[in-house]
């Protein structure tokens, strides 16, 4: 088999046996892919400081005839994102980005825009200018928009309106969108725990973030309430669609 190469971000690393590692990447050429690095725990030269979470690498690999795991031959370090290793809240936000990419993508389904978004998301956490919780919220919003699973924040899912006179608004994961106070008062039945309150100012901030290019997202400012509501909305929306918990959200919220 011919040796191949691609840029790739490490999103999961596991020890395998005495000396090997199994590494999962989100790569430019293949999307999510996993490879085995033989002797990675012993080989200082080839892989030291490279097969670590968040690193952006140029990997050289060979396909296997018998398995979906490629064989990692060599890796060159392109970016290391050191702040994500020294600041625990930023590390946790980085873990969240990796967990989201692991859960929302399939193997061998490349998406160059998603690869760029992941690089942007890690770089944004590394820049250290804004709270890591904001970075996590913005990353998930843009990820969901790219994948076509964005929450619908354009108006009430029943009457279509988005106005102060219709407040307070709720977000209902089951409809992937909003229900206004007026519709809720008119006998719309809700089970407890199936919705969460969200203020109009948070809705408009999240809508702006959905529309802006990633490079322009640093203009947005989250109040503590907007960050709390935005994180709760994305967590509930993602959990509902994936039918599983993204564990790093809880850790990140504890530290924010
Ligand atoms: Zn309504």
Boltz pocket constraint, residues with backbone or C-beta under 6 A from the ligand:
constraints:
  - pocket:
      binder: B
      contacts: [[A, 156], [A, 157], [A, 158], [A, 159], [A, 160], [A, 161], [A, 166], [A, 179], [A, 180], [A, 181], [A, 182], [A, 183], [A, 184]]
      max_distance: 6.0
